Amino acid sequence: MVLRKMEEYLNSLRENDKHKEVYYRGKKIRSFLEHPTLNIAAKHTAKLFEFPDRGYYDETMNEEISKYFKVPRNSDDLLNRHTLIYNNTVFCKGVFNISQAIGSDALFSLMIVSKIVDRKLNTNYYEKVQNYYKYVAKNDLALAVAQTDVKGDRSKRPSEQDDPYLYLKVSEVKKDGIVVNGAKAHTTQSAVAEELIVLPTRAMKEGEELYSVAFSIPTNTKGLKFIIRPIEELEGNTSSIISKEDYEFETLTIFENVFVPWERVFLFKEYNFSGYLANLFATFHRFTAISYRSALTDLYLGTTSLLAKANGIENEKHVRDDILNIILYKEIMRMSAIVSALKNNYQENIAIPNPIYTNIGKLYSNENFIKVVASLIDVAGGIIATLPSEEDLNNDELKAYMEKFLKGKYSGKERIKLLKLAKELASSSFTGYLLTLMLHAEGSMEASKIGLIREYNLKDVETFVENILK
Ligand SMILES: Cc1cc2nc3c(=O)[nH]c(=O)nc-3n(C[C@H](O)[C@H](O)[C@H](O)COP(=O)(O)OP(=O)(O)OC[C@H]3O[C@@H](n4cnc5c(N)ncnc54)[C@H](O)[C@@H]3O)c2cc1C
């Protein structure tokens, strides 16, 4: 089966639901599609399968598969991947559609690292990764990736924690596979994915062999529990425009005696490679991040520009500065993705986004998204915090007052529509969620700084200055 339709994915979800252990607001979920809030997250993933022109003919598989699974071999492949993620985000109203993007980010990093480990240690991981990749691509599956461990006391290493399972750990080695215990945090769209790829979150050292593990499992594997965050941007927000059609959730993902067969284990005990795998995945995934973030910014830019006109202030200098601030943000995201693709690193026959430009884009995004939100708030005015409710806006008696008193240069009706969107983007629980996401998702700022300084060539500039001082 290749290139599924939306309905095929939804049917697979219906089937999977029966065996999955998912909790939402204290209750066990029987069916995503019948749940008034969670069905939207499922339909959001389903949109992946409706995205136009999403396939390509893969010669090695002799089949048409999703473009997300196209292994990047050169700059053009990475540029096309950036465009794919950007366009797919626009297709979902500015909301990232993570499943095959994060899944392929993980697969590409596993392909590279497994080859290196095999060569050095005479293991057979690459063959297993390849088999899994083919299985996933041929079945056009939706994936999630659980990398971030819950981590306990951040000043302590995995092996030093009071509880040994604050980083996911192998608790038993069997003839036919391993058993793992622990928990991963913030796993996006996990419970609507069909497969979960698990990666180590950091470098490990001798004595931490049992934490040095990578594998994949179906999301309905026994012992796997998903606890979904509350979807506050939608529930109780009747005026929501974006989230009522597209949003993504995260889970606290608990592994209780989860069995993983050997053919699904891609790293086990090779602690020297754990950090490299974690970083390589982070580089691929941050390239994905700067690609979708430039598309998300379109929402802010378009809304700010239209609201400036609706308020009659589009020619004011400070408003132009607000709009320029958002343009700067968007285009720095886009530029860093393009340069990362053009100046890629190449390893094991795979093109890797340039980690310096990827991390620069990611860090800029972390530090400046809050200013994008501030620019929209500045142009929109305080009304986005105090706008009457959707129920009042739709009340037959009150509607005329609303439209009369909330008019600007645009009519009340037109301006209210824009204000509702601006409220969702800049003055709602969705904003709070996004501010955290833009700071932490795809790795904290410190993680990007470490990645950037490690890769940066300071030697050349030191020599340059030393030569001047001679
Ligand atoms: C919306 C969202 C979606 C996400 N989706 C996914 C996903 O799909 N899969 C996935 O695996 N992860 C996902 N993440 C996780 C994301 O990568 C992490 O949030 C990020 O790596 C930060 O980790 P943390 O949340 O545990 O924060 P922490 O690590 O607790 O960070 C808090 C602070 O502590 C600092 N800190 C932590 N450890 C140390 C240390 N040892 N020394 C010094 N300072 C330290 C950090 O730099 C930071 O300043 C997602 C996160 C968000 C917010």
PDBQT file of the ligand as one rigid body, heavy atoms in Angstrom, charges set to zero:
ROOT
HETATM    1  C1  LIG A 501       5.095  22.118  22.115  1.00  0.00    +0.000 C 
HETATM    2  C2  LIG A 501       6.264  21.190  22.235  1.00  0.00    +0.000 A 
HETATM    3  C3  LIG A 501       6.353  20.083  21.406  1.00  0.00    +0.000 A 
HETATM    4  C4  LIG A 501       7.404  19.180  21.552  1.00  0.00    +0.000 A 
HETATM    5  N1  LIG A 501       7.439  18.027  20.781  1.00  0.00    +0.000 NA
HETATM    6  C5  LIG A 501       8.363  17.074  21.039  1.00  0.00    +0.000 A 
HETATM    7  C6  LIG A 501       8.326  15.807  20.378  1.00  0.00    +0.000 A 
HETATM    8  O1  LIG A 501       7.478  15.564  19.522  1.00  0.00    +0.000 OA
HETATM    9  N2  LIG A 501       9.235  14.863  20.739  1.00  0.00    +0.000 N 
HETATM   10  C7  LIG A 501      10.194  15.098  21.678  1.00  0.00    +0.000 A 
HETATM   11  O2  LIG A 501      10.985  14.207  21.945  1.00  0.00    +0.000 OA
HETATM   12  N3  LIG A 501      10.258  16.285  22.315  1.00  0.00    +0.000 NA
HETATM   13  C8  LIG A 501       9.377  17.272  22.018  1.00  0.00    +0.000 A 
HETATM   14  N4  LIG A 501       9.445  18.481  22.671  1.00  0.00    +0.000 N 
HETATM   15  C9  LIG A 501      10.466  18.645  23.685  1.00  0.00    +0.000 C 
HETATM   16  C10 LIG A 501      11.506  19.739  23.492  1.00  0.00    +0.000 C 
HETATM   17  O3  LIG A 501      12.541  19.292  22.668  1.00  0.00    +0.000 OA
HETATM   18  C11 LIG A 501      11.957  20.094  24.910  1.00  0.00    +0.000 C 
HETATM   19  O4  LIG A 501      10.927  20.864  25.485  1.00  0.00    +0.000 OA
HETATM   20  C12 LIG A 501      13.267  20.813  24.988  1.00  0.00    +0.000 C 
HETATM   21  O5  LIG A 501      14.310  19.968  24.577  1.00  0.00    +0.000 OA
HETATM   22  C13 LIG A 501      13.538  21.292  26.417  1.00  0.00    +0.000 C 
HETATM   23  O6  LIG A 501      13.475  20.212  27.304  1.00  0.00    +0.000 OA
HETATM   24  P1  LIG A 501      12.507  20.261  28.581  1.00  0.00    +0.000 P 
HETATM   25  O7  LIG A 501      11.175  20.667  28.136  1.00  0.00    +0.000 OA
HETATM   26  O8  LIG A 501      12.650  18.979  29.302  1.00  0.00    +0.000 OA
HETATM   27  O9  LIG A 501      13.047  21.444  29.435  1.00  0.00    +0.000 OA
HETATM   28  P2  LIG A 501      14.244  21.420  30.483  1.00  0.00    +0.000 P 
HETATM   29  O10 LIG A 501      15.346  20.574  29.928  1.00  0.00    +0.000 OA
HETATM   30  O11 LIG A 501      13.726  21.132  31.815  1.00  0.00    +0.000 OA
HETATM   31  O12 LIG A 501      14.711  22.917  30.392  1.00  0.00    +0.000 OA
HETATM   32  C14 LIG A 501      14.438  23.921  31.366  1.00  0.00    +0.000 C 
HETATM   33  C15 LIG A 501      15.708  24.744  31.559  1.00  0.00    +0.000 C 
HETATM   34  O13 LIG A 501      16.680  23.929  32.179  1.00  0.00    +0.000 OA
HETATM   35  C16 LIG A 501      17.908  23.991  31.454  1.00  0.00    +0.000 C 
HETATM   36  N5  LIG A 501      18.597  22.724  31.622  1.00  0.00    +0.000 N 
HETATM   37  C17 LIG A 501      18.089  21.481  31.467  1.00  0.00    +0.000 A 
HETATM   38  N6  LIG A 501      19.039  20.561  31.712  1.00  0.00    +0.000 NA
HETATM   39  C18 LIG A 501      20.156  21.216  32.022  1.00  0.00    +0.000 A 
HETATM   40  C19 LIG A 501      21.487  20.827  32.374  1.00  0.00    +0.000 A 
HETATM   41  N7  LIG A 501      21.836  19.547  32.449  1.00  0.00    +0.000 N 
HETATM   42  N8  LIG A 501      22.388  21.798  32.603  1.00  0.00    +0.000 NA
HETATM   43  C20 LIG A 501      22.049  23.102  32.522  1.00  0.00    +0.000 A 
HETATM   44  N9  LIG A 501      20.820  23.545  32.210  1.00  0.00    +0.000 NA
HETATM   45  C21 LIG A 501      19.882  22.616  31.962  1.00  0.00    +0.000 A 
HETATM   46  C22 LIG A 501      17.469  24.252  30.012  1.00  0.00    +0.000 C 
HETATM   47  O14 LIG A 501      18.525  24.797  29.195  1.00  0.00    +0.000 OA
HETATM   48  C23 LIG A 501      16.337  25.247  30.252  1.00  0.00    +0.000 C 
HETATM   49  O15 LIG A 501      16.856  26.537  30.418  1.00  0.00    +0.000 OA
HETATM   50  C24 LIG A 501       8.410  19.417  22.519  1.00  0.00    +0.000 A 
HETATM   51  C25 LIG A 501       8.327  20.554  23.323  1.00  0.00    +0.000 A 
HETATM   52  C26 LIG A 501       7.275  21.431  23.202  1.00  0.00    +0.000 A 
HETATM   53  C27 LIG A 501       7.212  22.627  24.107  1.00  0.00    +0.000 C 
ENDROOT
TORSDOF 0
